[in-house]
Amino acid sequence: MDVPDRKKYAPKTYAIDALLVSTVTVWGFNFAVMKWVYQYFHPIAFTSIRFVVSSAAMFLVLKVRGEALRIARQDIGAILWLGFLANTVYQFLFVLGLARTRAGNGALMMAVSPVFAFLIGVLSKREHFSAGVLIGIVMSLAGVTAIVVFGSQTVSFSDSWHGDLLMIGAAACWGWQSAESTRLLPKYGTVRLTVATMIAGTAMMVPLSLPWIIHQQWSGIAPIAWAGFGYSALLSIAYGYFVWAYALSRIGVAHTSVFNNVTPIIALVAGWLLLGERPSMPQLAGVVLVLVGVFIVRSHKPIAIPED
């Protein structure tokens, strides 16, 4: 793989960092939103309809930008694979795993995704190996572990190992698609590639979800639950996926993926502000570890991929 010249393509990344922080903030609250909304929706029915709405919204963005959803014939297989991996498989594993484990366990399992993304990126020769980057990722993972494990009743492995395994599978899928998508991002750009993979994944997800969609009691869903549905569909999926793909195209796999580990900090702050759950000293130490790990990764100058 040809390596782009650093000076030619290295962008100012403060704005990208801010976008990623906004995205992980949305994702941090989304754990609690989804757990609450599951009182009204079956997880699979919820996810399938959420992706239909998200795909429609993202396709509208593409049309407003005046772009056509044109994919070269030789790339159709890769697009279908990315859509299947990033949306169909990942989402089934994520929603079923989250429904079978605690929110804290889910956050901890998903914190492994930057490790998967970095190692897959290195093995596929789409990311340069850096011991410093790996140390930063592992340090942030240790911080996430401290935040979750020392939280009050937020994590338990005795009765949730089925859900935890599903969440680890989801983390592996997310890391894999983050690394794989960097090959097509320079060719198709952030918006077109994200919309194409969303539509492909949704087209495969909905037929598999029909039994749960048919049996869902749609008439009994409270308006506030629909508000949570909108939050998850339009902010967590549509906005979050656009930002994630844009960051991957500009600062690479490792530098983007490590921001996943800021999500439990957001969840910790949300619990403090909304529920009065005061963080413990070990959790605060974990916050420091996460932030230091992210800083270490981001201090290594990324090699950006130019976007068409």
C-alpha positions as CSV (number, residue, x, y, z in Angstrom):
1,M,0.0,0.0,0.0
2,D,1.4,3.4,-0.9
3,V,1.8,5.7,2.1
4,P,0.5,9.3,1.5
5,D,3.0,12.0,2.2
6,R,2.6,13.3,5.7
7,K,3.1,17.0,4.9
8,K,0.8,17.0,1.9
9,Y,-2.2,15.4,3.6
10,A,-1.9,15.9,7.4
11,P,-4.8,18.1,8.3
12,K,-5.4,20.3,11.4
13,T,-7.1,17.7,13.6
14,Y,-8.5,19.8,16.4
15,A,-11.9,20.0,14.6
16,I,-11.8,16.2,14.0
17,D,-11.1,15.6,17.7
18,A,-14.1,17.8,18.6
19,L,-16.3,15.9,16.2
20,L,-15.2,12.6,17.7
21,V,-15.8,13.8,21.2
22,S,-19.3,14.9,20.3
23,T,-19.9,11.4,18.8
24,V,-18.7,9.5,21.7
25,T,-20.8,11.8,23.9
26,V,-23.8,10.7,22.0
27,W,-22.7,7.1,22.2
28,G,-22.1,7.3,25.9
29,F,-25.7,8.4,26.6
30,N,-27.0,5.9,24.0
31,F,-26.1,2.9,26.2
32,A,-28.6,4.1,28.8
33,V,-31.1,5.2,26.2
34,M,-31.2,1.8,24.5
35,K,-31.4,-0.1,27.8
36,W,-34.4,2.0,28.7
37,V,-36.1,1.9,25.3
38,Y,-35.9,-1.9,25.4
39,Q,-38.8,-1.8,27.8
40,Y,-41.0,-1.0,24.8
41,F,-39.2,-2.5,21.9
42,H,-37.8,-5.9,21.2
43,P,-34.0,-5.3,20.6
44,I,-34.0,-6.7,17.1
45,A,-37.2,-5.0,16.0
46,F,-35.9,-1.7,17.4
47,T,-32.6,-2.0,15.6
48,S,-34.0,-3.0,12.2
49,I,-36.5,-0.1,12.1
50,R,-33.9,2.3,13.5
51,F,-31.6,1.4,10.6
52,V,-34.4,1.9,8.0
53,V,-34.9,5.4,9.4
54,S,-31.1,6.1,9.6
55,S,-30.6,4.9,6.1
56,A,-33.3,7.1,4.7
57,A,-32.0,10.1,6.6
58,M,-28.4,9.5,5.4
59,F,-29.6,9.0,1.8
60,L,-31.4,12.3,2.0
61,V,-28.1,13.9,3.1
62,L,-26.4,12.4,0.1
63,K,-29.0,13.8,-2.3
64,V,-28.9,17.2,-0.7
65,R,-25.2,17.2,-1.4
66,G,-26.0,16.5,-5.0
67,E,-24.1,13.2,-5.0
68,A,-25.2,10.0,-6.7
69,L,-25.0,6.6,-5.1
70,R,-22.7,5.2,-7.8
71,I,-20.5,2.2,-7.0
72,A,-18.0,0.7,-9.3
73,R,-18.9,-2.9,-10.2
74,Q,-15.6,-4.3,-8.9
75,D,-16.3,-2.7,-5.4
76,I,-19.9,-4.0,-5.0
77,G,-18.7,-7.1,-3.2
78,A,-16.6,-5.1,-0.8
79,I,-19.5,-2.7,-0.1
80,L,-21.8,-5.6,0.6
81,W,-19.3,-7.2,2.9
82,L,-18.8,-3.9,4.8
83,G,-22.5,-3.4,5.1
84,F,-23.0,-7.0,6.4
85,L,-20.1,-6.7,8.9
86,A,-20.6,-3.2,10.2
87,N,-24.4,-3.1,10.2
88,T,-26.0,-6.5,10.1
89,V,-23.6,-8.7,12.1
90,Y,-22.4,-5.9,14.4
91,Q,-25.8,-4.7,15.3
92,F,-27.3,-8.1,15.9
93,L,-24.4,-8.9,18.3
94,F,-24.5,-5.4,19.9
95,V,-28.2,-5.3,20.6
96,L,-28.6,-8.9,21.7
97,G,-25.4,-8.6,23.9
98,L,-26.5,-5.3,25.5
99,A,-29.9,-6.9,26.3
100,R,-28.2,-9.8,28.1
101,T,-25.6,-7.9,30.1
102,R,-25.2,-4.7,32.1
103,A,-24.5,-1.4,30.6
104,G,-21.2,-1.3,32.4
105,N,-20.2,-4.7,31.0
106,G,-21.2,-3.5,27.5
107,A,-19.0,-0.4,27.7
108,L,-16.1,-2.5,28.9
109,M,-16.4,-5.1,26.2
110,M,-16.7,-2.4,23.5
111,A,-13.5,-0.8,24.8
112,V,-11.6,-3.6,23.3
113,S,-12.6,-2.5,19.7
114,P,-9.6,0.0,19.3
115,V,-7.2,-3.0,20.0
116,F,-9.0,-5.0,17.3
117,A,-9.0,-2.1,14.9
118,F,-5.3,-1.3,15.4
119,L,-4.1,-4.9,15.1
120,I,-6.4,-5.6,12.0
121,G,-5.2,-2.4,10.4
122,V,-1.5,-3.4,10.9
123,L,-2.1,-7.0,9.7
124,S,-3.9,-5.7,6.6
125,K,-1.1,-3.2,6.0
126,R,-3.5,-0.2,6.3
127,E,-2.0,1.0,9.5
128,H,1.7,1.4,10.5
129,F,2.7,-0.5,13.7
130,S,3.7,1.8,16.5
131,A,4.6,0.6,20.0
132,G,3.7,4.0,21.4
133,V,0.2,3.8,19.8
134,L,-0.3,0.3,21.1
135,I,0.8,1.4,24.6
136,G,-1.7,4.3,24.5
137,I,-4.5,2.1,23.4
138,V,-3.8,-0.5,26.2
139,M,-3.5,2.3,28.8
140,S,-6.9,3.7,27.8
141,L,-8.3,0.2,28.0
142,A,-6.9,-0.2,31.5
143,G,-8.6,3.1,32.4
144,V,-12.0,1.9,31.0
145,T,-11.6,-1.2,33.1
146,A,-11.1,0.8,36.2
147,I,-14.1,3.1,35.4
148,V,-16.4,0.2,34.9
149,V,-15.2,-2.4,37.5
150,F,-15.2,0.1,40.3
151,G,-18.6,1.5,39.4
152,S,-21.4,0.8,41.8
153,Q,-23.3,-2.2,40.6
154,T,-22.4,-1.5,37.0
155,V,-20.5,-4.7,36.1
156,S,-20.9,-8.4,36.9
157,F,-19.6,-11.4,35.1
158,S,-21.3,-14.2,37.1
159,D,-24.6,-14.1,35.3
160,S,-24.0,-12.2,32.0
161,W,-21.2,-14.0,30.2
162,H,-23.4,-14.8,27.2
163,G,-24.1,-11.1,26.7
164,D,-20.4,-10.3,27.3
165,L,-19.3,-12.7,24.6
166,L,-21.7,-11.2,22.1
167,M,-20.4,-7.7,23.0
168,I,-16.8,-8.9,22.4
169,G,-17.9,-10.2,19.0
170,A,-19.5,-6.8,18.3
171,A,-16.3,-5.0,19.3
172,A,-14.3,-7.3,16.9
173,C,-16.8,-6.5,14.1
174,W,-16.5,-2.7,14.7
175,G,-12.7,-2.8,14.8
176,W,-12.6,-4.9,11.6
177,Q,-14.9,-2.6,9.7
178,S,-13.0,0.4,10.8
179,A,-9.8,-1.0,9.4
180,E,-11.4,-2.4,6.2
181,S,-13.3,0.8,5.3
182,T,-10.1,2.8,5.0
183,R,-9.4,1.1,1.6
184,L,-12.6,2.5,0.0
185,L,-12.8,5.9,1.8
186,P,-10.3,7.6,-0.5
187,K,-12.2,6.5,-3.6
188,Y,-15.8,7.2,-2.5
189,G,-15.6,9.7,0.3
190,T,-17.2,9.8,3.7
191,V,-20.8,10.4,2.8
192,R,-21.1,8.1,-0.2
193,L,-19.4,5.1,1.4
194,T,-21.3,5.4,4.7
195,V,-24.6,5.6,2.9
196,A,-23.8,2.7,0.6
197,T,-22.7,0.4,3.5
198,M,-25.8,1.5,5.5
199,I,-28.2,0.7,2.8
200,A,-26.5,-2.6,2.0
201,G,-26.5,-3.6,5.7
202,T,-30.1,-2.6,6.2
203,A,-31.2,-4.5,3.2
204,M,-29.8,-7.6,4.7
205,M,-30.9,-6.9,8.3
206,V,-34.6,-6.3,7.7
207,P,-35.5,-9.7,6.1
208,L,-33.7,-11.5,9.0
209,S,-35.6,-9.4,11.5
210,L,-39.1,-9.8,10.1
211,P,-40.3,-12.3,12.8
212,W,-39.6,-9.8,15.5
213,I,-40.9,-6.8,13.5
214,I,-44.2,-8.6,12.9
215,H,-44.6,-9.5,16.6
216,Q,-43.6,-6.1,18.0
217,Q,-46.5,-4.4,19.8
218,W,-46.2,-1.1,18.0
219,S,-49.4,0.5,19.4
220,G,-48.2,0.3,23.0
221,I,-45.0,2.3,22.6
222,A,-44.9,5.5,24.6
223,P,-44.1,8.8,22.9
224,I,-41.0,9.2,25.1
225,A,-39.7,5.9,23.8
226,W,-40.1,7.1,20.3
227,A,-38.0,10.1,21.3
228,G,-35.3,7.7,22.4
229,F,-35.7,5.9,19.1
230,G,-35.1,9.2,17.3
231,Y,-32.0,9.9,19.4
232,S,-30.6,6.5,18.6
233,A,-31.4,6.5,14.9
234,L,-30.5,10.1,14.0
235,L,-27.7,10.9,16.4
236,S,-26.1,7.7,17.4
237,I,-26.3,6.1,14.0
238,A,-26.6,8.7,11.2
239,Y,-24.5,11.5,12.8
240,G,-22.1,9.1,14.5
241,Y,-21.4,7.0,11.5
242,F,-20.7,10.0,9.3
243,V,-18.3,11.4,11.8
244,W,-16.5,8.1,12.4
245,A,-16.0,7.5,8.6
246,Y,-14.7,11.1,8.2
247,A,-12.2,10.7,11.0
248,L,-11.0,7.3,9.6
249,S,-10.4,9.0,6.3
250,R,-8.4,11.8,7.9
251,I,-6.5,10.5,10.9
252,G,-6.5,6.7,10.4
253,V,-7.7,3.7,12.3
254,A,-5.8,3.8,15.6
255,H,-6.2,7.5,16.1
256,T,-9.9,7.4,15.5
257,S,-10.7,4.1,17.3
258,V,-9.0,5.1,20.6
259,F,-11.8,7.7,21.1
260,N,-14.2,4.7,21.7
261,N,-12.6,4.5,25.1
262,V,-13.9,8.0,26.0
263,T,-17.4,6.7,25.9
264,P,-17.4,5.2,29.5
265,I,-16.2,8.6,30.8
266,I,-19.2,10.2,29.2
267,A,-21.4,7.5,30.8
268,L,-19.8,8.2,34.1
269,V,-20.4,11.9,33.9
270,A,-24.0,11.3,32.8
271,G,-24.6,9.1,35.8
272,W,-23.1,11.8,38.1
273,L,-25.2,14.6,36.6
274,L,-28.5,12.8,36.0
275,L,-28.6,10.1,38.6
276,G,-26.4,11.6,41.4
277,E,-23.9,8.7,41.2
278,R,-20.7,10.1,42.5
279,P,-17.6,8.6,40.9
280,S,-15.1,6.8,43.2
281,M,-11.4,7.6,43.4
282,P,-10.4,4.4,41.4
283,Q,-12.9,5.5,38.7
284,L,-11.3,9.0,38.6
285,A,-7.9,7.4,38.2
286,G,-9.3,5.4,35.3
287,V,-10.5,8.6,33.7
288,V,-6.9,9.9,33.9
289,L,-5.6,6.7,32.4
290,V,-8.0,6.9,29.5
291,L,-7.2,10.5,28.8
292,V,-3.5,9.9,29.0
293,G,-3.8,6.9,26.7
294,V,-5.8,8.9,24.1
295,F,-3.2,11.7,24.3
296,I,-0.4,9.3,23.7
297,V,-2.1,7.9,20.6
298,R,-3.0,11.3,19.3
299,S,0.5,12.7,19.9
300,H,1.8,10.3,17.2
301,K,1.2,12.2,14.0
302,P,-1.3,10.4,11.9
303,I,-0.9,9.6,8.2
304,A,-4.1,10.8,6.7
305,I,-5.9,9.4,3.6
306,P,-7.0,12.0,1.1
307,E,-10.7,12.1,0.4
308,D,-12.0,12.6,-3.1
